[in-house]
Amino acid sequence: MSTRAASPESPAGFQGQIPPVEPLLTEVITTLALAAHAYLTEEEGRQPDHLSAEVAIDVATAAFERVKERLRPEERLAITQMLTETRLTFVRKRGT
């Protein structure tokens, strides 16, 4: 492991230009929504993990609320629909 400090031209962890935050958060939000669905899935001998699903949904929602004004309208609509469907699935599965 190198102990050399990153130069101002190349911040630690990035090669070249630092990416905008919007696509990074969109990916995180999508990943958390997919994870919530996975936590809610009943498989052979495994019960749904409602607590983990709820945490994933809450964090995805908080990230979306923080970045939504910076997204294009079609991105904002797609993520809103995805999170709404994820929440509905959570409520439906938690109630069973």
ABEGO torsion letter per residue (X at the ends): XBABBBBAABBBGBBEBBBBAAAAAAAAAAAAAAAAAAAABBBBGBBBBAAAAAAAAAAAAAAAAAAAAABBAAAAAAAAAAAAAAAAAAAAAAAX
